[in-house]
């Protein structure tokens, strides 16, 4: 997905190294204190903003110690079985305690934003064309006068198309 992963943990270096190796994470920091996690997230966010591409920093955590870092991140993702403080500090709460749901949440957010842009584009185009026609612009130039019932039906169709496009998001399934 083109996501750079950094594991920040309060565990000892040996444990962190083993967990990072199992998870396929190449960059990790061990022995991080709770307050230092938030500072790490802030430094990563500054580095991401200084880069040429717009990048966001996401933090995944589940405990009280993760809450400040979750709040400081561009996107905080809490594990649903974590503490209440972590879930309150996060922007997203994963229902299950499965880290494999993080890529699904990222894909869902990208698709949601794409769908919002599509809906705004088509609604704008429809309104730019439809409102003047409903107001009688065609009649001024010798064309037909649109019946209010037809205009209302067309507007309903516009709303229906936006809703149906948004409902496509519910078809999204977890990809293994």
Residue pairs with C-beta under 8 A, 6 or more apart in sequence:
1 103
1 106
1 107
3 103
3 106
4 27
5 25
5 26
5 27
6 25
6 27
6 28
6 29
6 40
6 44
7 16
7 19
7 20
7 23
7 25
7 27
7 28
7 29
8 28
8 29
8 32
8 37
8 40
8 69
9 15
9 16
9 19
9 28
9 29
9 30
9 31
9 32
10 30
10 31
10 32
10 33
10 34
10 65
11 19
11 30
11 31
12 30
12 31
13 30
13 31
15 30
16 28
16 29
16 30
16 31
17 28
17 30
19 25
19 28
20 26
20 28
29 40
32 40
34 64
34 65
34 66
34 68
35 68
37 59
37 61
37 65
37 66
37 68
37 69
38 68
38 69
38 71
38 72
40 69
41 57
41 59
41 69
41 72
41 73
42 72
44 57
45 57
45 72
45 73
45 74
48 55
48 56
48 57
49 55
56 74
56 75
57 73
57 74
57 75
58 73
58 74
58 75
58 76
58 77
58 102
58 106
59 66
59 69
59 70
59 72
59 73
59 75
59 76
59 77
60 77
60 78
60 79
60 99
60 102
61 67
61 69
61 70
61 76
61 77
61 78
61 79
61 82
61 86
61 90
62 78
62 79
62 81
62 82
62 83
62 86
62 97
63 82
63 83
63 86
64 83
64 85
64 86
66 78
66 82
66 86
66 89
67 83
67 85
67 86
67 88
67 89
68 89
69 76
70 76
70 77
70 78
70 86
70 89
70 90
71 89
75 91
75 92
76 89
76 90
76 91
76 92
77 90
77 91
77 92
77 93
77 94
77 102
77 105
78 86
78 87
78 89
78 90
78 92
78 93
78 94
79 86
79 93
79 94
79 97
79 99
80 87
80 93
80 94
80 95
80 96
80 97
81 96
81 97
82 97
87 93
92 105
92 109
94 101
94 102
94 105
95 101
101 174
104 174
104 175
107 172
107 175
108 169
108 172
111 169
111 172
112 169
115 165
115 166
115 168
115 169
118 165
119 162
119 165
119 166
122 158
122 161
122 162
122 165
123 158
123 162
126 158
127 158
130 151
130 154
130 155
130 158
133 146
133 151
134 146
134 148
134 151
134 154
136 145
136 146
138 144
138 145
138 146
139 145
